[in-house]
Amino acid sequence: MIGHRGWVRVARHPDLAGRDLRVFLGLCSYCDRAGYIQVFQKDLAEELGMYEQHVSNAVTQLRKVGILLRDPHKKRRKGSLYIHPDYF
């Protein structure tokens, strides 16, 4: 579960727009206790009522600003992401 301070840091990030925040919150619902996220972007797009390309763009932006990271240990399936510990 993401902590209150992490949510505030994400919400106040100057390089994130509303769509990015919606996707971040959607991703958090698939986050395990270690911060790993396991969901296909297509499924998240359907759940959020968004186009898959918009979800993809938001994930790219969240990675660009350092909130989402690729799994460095490759413990999960290919393409798995996790939330940076500073935001978790």
C-alpha positions as CSV (number, residue, x, y, z in Angstrom):
1,M,0.0,0.0,0.0
2,I,1.4,3.4,-1.0
3,G,1.8,5.8,1.8
4,H,0.2,9.3,2.2
5,R,3.5,11.1,1.6
6,G,4.1,9.3,-1.6
7,W,0.7,10.2,-2.9
8,V,1.2,13.9,-2.1
9,R,4.6,13.8,-3.9
10,V,3.0,12.3,-7.0
11,A,0.1,14.7,-6.9
12,R,2.3,17.8,-6.6
13,H,4.8,16.7,-9.2
14,P,5.0,19.5,-11.7
15,D,5.6,17.3,-14.8
16,L,2.4,15.2,-14.3
17,A,-1.0,15.9,-15.7
18,G,-4.4,14.5,-14.7
19,R,-4.2,11.6,-17.1
20,D,-0.9,10.6,-15.6
21,L,-2.3,10.7,-12.1
22,R,-5.4,8.6,-13.1
23,V,-3.1,5.9,-14.5
24,F,-0.8,6.0,-11.5
25,L,-3.8,5.4,-9.2
26,G,-5.0,2.6,-11.4
27,L,-1.5,1.0,-11.3
28,C,-1.5,1.3,-7.5
29,S,-4.5,-0.9,-7.4
30,Y,-2.4,-3.7,-8.9
31,C,0.7,-3.0,-6.7
32,D,1.9,-5.7,-4.4
33,R,3.5,-5.1,-1.0
34,A,7.0,-4.8,-2.6
35,G,5.8,-2.1,-5.0
36,Y,5.7,-4.4,-8.1
37,I,2.9,-3.9,-10.6
38,Q,1.5,-6.7,-12.7
39,V,-1.2,-5.6,-15.1
40,F,-1.4,-5.3,-18.9
41,Q,-1.8,-1.8,-20.2
42,K,-4.8,-2.9,-22.3
43,D,-6.6,-4.3,-19.2
44,L,-5.9,-1.1,-17.2
45,A,-7.1,1.0,-20.1
46,E,-10.4,-0.9,-20.2
47,E,-10.8,-0.6,-16.5
48,L,-10.1,3.1,-16.5
49,G,-12.2,3.8,-19.6
50,M,-9.2,5.2,-21.4
51,Y,-7.5,4.5,-24.7
52,E,-4.6,2.1,-24.5
53,Q,-2.3,4.7,-26.1
54,H,-3.2,7.2,-23.4
55,V,-2.3,4.7,-20.7
56,S,1.0,3.9,-22.6
57,N,1.8,7.6,-22.7
58,A,1.1,8.1,-19.0
59,V,3.3,5.1,-18.1
60,T,6.1,6.5,-20.3
61,Q,5.7,9.9,-18.5
62,L,5.7,8.2,-15.0
63,R,8.9,6.4,-16.0
64,K,10.5,9.5,-17.4
65,V,10.0,11.4,-14.1
66,G,11.3,8.4,-12.1
67,I,8.1,7.3,-10.3
68,L,7.9,4.0,-12.2
69,L,11.0,1.8,-12.7
70,R,11.6,-1.4,-14.7
71,D,12.3,-4.5,-12.6
72,P,16.1,-4.5,-12.2
73,H,16.2,-8.1,-11.0
74,K,13.9,-9.5,-13.7
75,K,12.0,-11.4,-11.0
76,R,8.7,-10.8,-12.6
77,R,7.5,-11.2,-16.1
78,K,9.1,-9.2,-18.9
79,G,8.1,-5.6,-18.8
80,S,7.2,-5.5,-15.1
81,L,7.3,-2.2,-13.4
82,Y,7.6,-1.2,-9.8
83,I,7.0,2.1,-7.9
84,H,10.1,3.9,-6.8
85,P,10.5,3.5,-3.1
86,D,10.4,7.3,-2.6
87,Y,6.8,7.2,-3.8
88,F,5.7,4.0,-2.2
